[in-house]
C-alpha cells in the first residue's frame, strides 16, 4: 500500500478573494470548480479552496482497495473513521487526524465488501 498526496484543502472565508490570489497572482490553473469549491493544479498535487472555517486538510489516495488500506493503517495504530461513499465522486473515503489533531482523508476504490 502507498498513499499519494492528492490535494491540500484550505478552508477560507472569502473564496473569491482567495481564488483570485491563487489564479491571478500565482498563476495556477483552475482544474475544478463548483459551488463553494475551487481546485487548482499545483503540479504534484492540487490546492483546493473550500468555503468554511476549519483546519487545512490533507487528502490522500490509496493505490489498493480502501478497505485494505484502512485495515493496515489501523494495525499500525492510526485512528480512522468509518469508510463511506464519497459525496461527489465514485469512490469511498475515510478520515482521521494526526497526533496534533490535523485532519486528513483517504480516498480509494471500495473494498470487496462494497464499503
C-alpha positions in Angstrom: 0.0 0.0 0.0 1.2 3.5 -0.7 -0.6 6.8 -0.2 -0.3 9.7 -2.7 -1.0 13.2 -1.7 -3.8 14.3 -3.9 -4.7 17.7 -2.6 -4.4 20.2 0.2 -7.7 21.7 1.2 -7.7 25.2 2.6 -10.9 26.3 4.3 -11.5 30.0 3.6 -13.9 32.8 4.5 -13.7 34.7 1.2 -13.4 32.1 -1.6 -13.5 34.7 -4.4 -10.6 36.7 -2.9 -8.5 33.6 -2.3 -9.3 32.2 -5.7 -8.1 35.4 -7.4 -4.8 35.2 -5.5 -4.1 31.6 -6.5 -5.4 32.1 -10.1 -4.3 35.6 -10.9 -1.3 36.2 -8.7 0.3 32.8 -8.5 -0.9 31.8 -12.0 -2.3 28.3 -11.0 -4.8 26.9 -13.5 -8.3 26.0 -12.2 -8.8 22.3 -12.5 -12.3 22.0 -10.9 -14.9 24.5 -9.8 -18.4 24.1 -8.2 -20.3 26.0 -5.6 -18.2 26.6 -2.5 -15.2 24.7 -4.0 -12.3 25.7 -6.4 -9.4 23.4 -7.1 -6.1 24.5 -8.6 -3.5 22.4 -10.4 -0.3 22.9 -8.4 1.9 20.3 -10.1 2.4 17.2 -7.9 -0.9 17.8 -6.0 -3.8 20.2 -6.1 -4.8 23.1 -3.8 -8.5 23.2 -3.1 -10.3 26.2 -1.6 -13.4 25.3 0.3 -15.7 27.8 2.0 -15.6 27.4 5.8 -13.6 27.7 8.9 -11.6 24.6 9.7 -8.0 23.5 9.9 -6.4 22.7 6.5 -6.9 19.0 5.4 -4.6 16.7 3.5 -6.3 14.4 1.0 -4.5 11.2 0.1 -5.4 8.5 -2.5 -4.5 4.8 -1.9 -3.3 2.5 -4.6 -5.2 -0.5 -3.2 -8.7 -1.1 -2.0 -9.6 1.4 0.7 -10.8 -1.4 3.0 -7.2 -2.9 2.8 -5.5 0.4 3.4 -7.8 1.2 6.4 -7.1 -2.2 8.0 -3.3 -1.8 7.5 -3.3 1.7 9.0 -5.4 0.6 11.9 -3.0 -2.2 12.6 -0.3 0.5 12.8 -2.3 2.4 15.4 -3.8 5.0 13.1 -7.3 6.0 14.3 -9.7 6.3 11.3 -13.4 6.9 10.9 -15.7 4.5 9.1 -15.4 4.0 5.3 -18.3 5.8 3.5 -19.2 6.8 -0.1 -17.5 10.0 -1.4 -20.1 12.8 -1.7 -19.2 13.7 -5.3 -17.0 11.1 -6.9 -17.5 7.3 -7.4 -15.0 6.5 -4.6 -15.0 5.6 -0.9 -13.4 7.6 1.8 -12.4 7.6 5.4 -10.8 10.3 7.6 -8.6 10.6 10.6 -6.4 13.1 12.5 -2.7 13.1 13.1 -1.4 13.3 16.8 -1.9 17.1 16.9 -5.4 16.9 15.5 -4.7 17.9 11.9 -7.3 16.2 9.7 -6.6 14.0 6.7 -8.7 12.0 4.4 -8.0 8.9 2.3 -10.0 8.0 -0.8 -9.9 4.9 -2.9 -11.9 2.2 -4.6 -14.4 0.3 -2.5 -13.2 -3.0 -1.0 -14.7 -6.4 -1.7 -17.4 -5.9 0.8 -18.7 -2.8 -1.0 -17.5 -0.2 1.5 
